[in-house]
Amino acid sequence: MNIPFQITDTMKTRLLKTVLKSIYYSGTHKLMSADWQGAGLIYTMHRVNSQPVPAFAPNRILTITPQYLEDIITQVLDQGLDVVSLDEAYRRLKEGEFDRRFVCFTFDDGYRDNLTCAYPIFKKFNLPFAIYIPSDYPDGDGELWWVALEKVISKCHKISIEIEGKNRTFSCASIAEKWSTFNHMYWHLRGLDEEVLRAYIRKICHQHDIDMAAICRQSIMNWDEIRQLSDDPLVTLGAHNKGHYALAKLGATEARREISEGLSKLQSELGKKIEHYAYPYGDATSAGPRDFELASEFGFKTGVTTRKGVLFKEHVEHLMALPRVSLNGDYQSLKYNSVYLKGIPFALLNRFKRLNVD
């Protein structure tokens, strides 16, 4: 039997690292026209901690170490870039002030280590950063389904579940099988409608005694902790929907409600106006032009995606569809960030188009 060749996430990571290293060691990024560096960039992060990484940890890409964060900040400052708040980035884009390049640091979801590990670092440097909060999460009602899936696979030797009318059994006996099962199930679930995805995860968690509410309470800041950050002018808090649902998979009414309820709850708990927004997941399959228009109805100054790229002056016409650059746990090297700051990977990825908003 011929088994089709499949490119795994691990293979993609190795290939991309090879490309980035080749660019760095060849000096190609230094030869790139300054036109492609853009006015600045917005970093995406999720977690910051120094916990040991086990052999099976597919969500490790969401975590960087405190030392790496400090090193990134130092590198950015040494290269002469300004670290600014989202409000200041918005002002510079609107007013066309591009004489100095800038960066914004942003975190998605509101993990507790944003307070315990990341916040002290930004205080040490006296620099601003932002956190986008899904309003269900601080109540302990959030479904961090990607974490739950990892926990199920970690504890099981096999998983049996009916998917789209077919009974499927996945082996999880070895580390390699756990990785294969996670990659298969994660990307399959990401392709489903949100309610269908959540139903599968709830069923799997029930079968294997995984408490998603407990995961949320253990991982995510509560409202008191978020208010502690909100009191510091260095911290910008942004909206991230109610239940972290991908807008593109919802009808217009449901999508508008997801934004509205998340924003209303956030403003009520914090007693302040929330002016910045991040699309959950943020890729092209999760948020598109319709969703950019929906988000604009709420009067946000900016809306950020996870589409990869730097900021250009042209983004002033697309403030609800701003790109970001991921600080990924698998790419914790200043060599890679040197290449990011020159803009070359994103110019190549986007085929030398400045905008990626379709």
Helices and strands as residue ranges (DSSP letters): H 9-26, H 28-31, G 34-36, E 40-45, E 47-48, G 58-62, E 63-64, H 66-78, E 82-83, H 86-95, E 102-108, H 113-113, I 114-118, H 119-125, E 129-133, H 145-155, E 158-163, E 166-171, H 175-190, H 194-207, H 212-219, H 223-230, E 235-239, G 247-249, H 252-270, E 276-278, H 289-296, E 302-308, G 313-317, E 322-326, H 334-342, H 344-349
